Amino acid sequence: MTKKSLNTSAISAPDNPQTRPVIVSSAHLAAGKSAELSEFEFGLIISGNAFNRWITRCMAAAGVSDMTTIEVLVLHHVNHRARSKKLADIAFLLNIEDTHVVNYALKKLQNLDLIATEKRGKEVLYSTNEKGQAVCAKYFEVREQVLVASLAGGAQESFELQELARFLRGLSGLYDQASRAATSF
């Protein structure tokens, strides 16, 4: 392909007839050493947006409309293992740098009467109340019927999902390191 054709969203690896087109959102980023990384990033973008859309709509089907992705994620984590959690721990686990974003979500969840707070010394701890637990249980039911039921459920699929999750967690570390490097670039 010529440089002019890099303006398209699909490019092919040069001099290899067995390669398939690489689908990317920004061909100028795929022109470097790793077109595969650009293709992966595009897949991450569209799957991330689909996931965000899914969890907010699943939450609406569970009975709570108008929640943002962050609010849904925070609710599920606060409900996780029925243990109270600190703001900093919630932000850390979800890899959210700005605790104000998590704090805002917690305030909205309180206003929706889905979580309770408890003060221990200077710390405020968050946990789901009965209503929050019921919403999480309903979300689980909807998820099982709508999403999980569409999976094949075989051992190979389970293995592939586990490997993909492991890969994504590892890749998040690479992106975090690159973020730190870019800050001082």
Protein Blocks (a to p, Z undefined) as FASTA:
>chain_A
ZZklmmpmbdcdehiakbccdddfblklmmmmblmlmmmmmmmmmmmmmmmmmmmmmmmm
nopghiafklmmmmmmmmgooiacdfklmmmmnopablmlmmmmmmmmmmnopaccddeh
jbccddddfklmmmmmmmmmmmmmmmmmmpgoiaklmmmmmmmmmmmmmmmmmmmmmmmm
mmmZZ
